[in-house]
């Protein structure tokens, strides 16, 4: 990866043209990224743009995917020492920018606070709000900490008046699922097998590293079994001919579910939804729980669903589908319910009534129902579909970048745009508002 730039990018010593994107004078500190090589590729591209880039690693999994030893900083101390160590790194390297994946894990929450206190630019990556062919890039925070939480649809419509973008169709599949699972397994295998150099490492999740690795490995091994279960459940739904409502499940350790939702566990969420369904839905309607594609069994969702259905006397009308394509289920659903899953955006795209319980960037009064759950299941109110189309256009012009963290092709597409967004003087939301946003590359990723 390139380090210090040798010049300012001008020809024969001339200064670059005004407004030219350059990393000269920028010093990036990259913390934990998505599993896999994306942050290494990002750092290399920032280096080629003229920036100086360092990576902090907290375990051997972080180290395994970072190629530039000279720009790698191992944090080996206790977690309580991290804020002071971060402050020393920022001062010692004259850091101007911090980049990270997800803003709620403890080491990143400390970095968010440090960036705000010191006036640093904070670059936050997340899984796409519009999945699967986009990832999220924002400054300052994501999900419940996103600037989208304070922006109303009218603000977005006013910003969009300055452009006329095309609107890609909603995709029907998750994306690089196998690569996502594989990199997760490799990451945890590295931590499990060779983490002696990081004696005080503490995962941001409740499970041990060994348990995380076992869950990833189990998920890989059970993919054929889950595929068969998914096929059989989908066939029952297809042949049943009954109206149904769809519940979009999230992972128990998902930061959005955990930090921006009201439920202490998935079991509590399941119980509340099944009770609302039993009290309000017509007796010939069914309820389908759609498991997250990366569900790994750490939470007993199948048992919780079965127990709640029996307790409410609706066992024959409640089903579980493990992973698979969402489009088939959404195309035939009467409504959708979730805590704050990003998959709910595909429901809104189709004009389905939507009930959410947690904080979400799409939880605008124009889109989501404020009805109590039994009333929602009885007669759900529909979203303002035209307003949602404007909202979706706004996301595609600002925080949603075509590409993927995990597959090689998706990473290439992502890097084509995201480095320019990081080097730009303005936040993408401000750039669109001020009429300074560059045209976005059209979506080219297909299956």
Secondary structure, 3 states (H helix, E strand, C coil): CCCCCCCCCCHHHCCCCCCCCCCCCCEEEECCCCCCCHHHHHHHHHHHCCCEEEEEECCHHHHHCCCCHHHEEECCCCHHHHHHHHHHHHHHCCCCEEEEECCCCHHHHHHHHHHHHHCCEEEEEEECCCCCCEEEEEECCCHHHCHHHCCCHHHHHHHHCCCCCCCCCCCCCCCCHHHHHHHHHHHHHHHHHCCCCCCCCCCCCCCCHHHHHHHHHHHHHHHHHHHHHHHHHHHHHHHHCCCEEEEECCCCCCHHHHHCCCCCCHHHHHHHHHHHHHHHCCCCCEEEEECCCCCCCCCCHHHHHHHHHHHCCCHHHEEEECCCCCHHHHHHCCEEEECCCCCHHHHHHCCCEEEECCCCCCCCCCCCCCCCHHHHHHCCCCCCHHHHHHHHHHHHCCCEEECCCCCHHHHHHHHHHHHHHHHCCCCHHHHHHCCCCCCCCCCCCCC
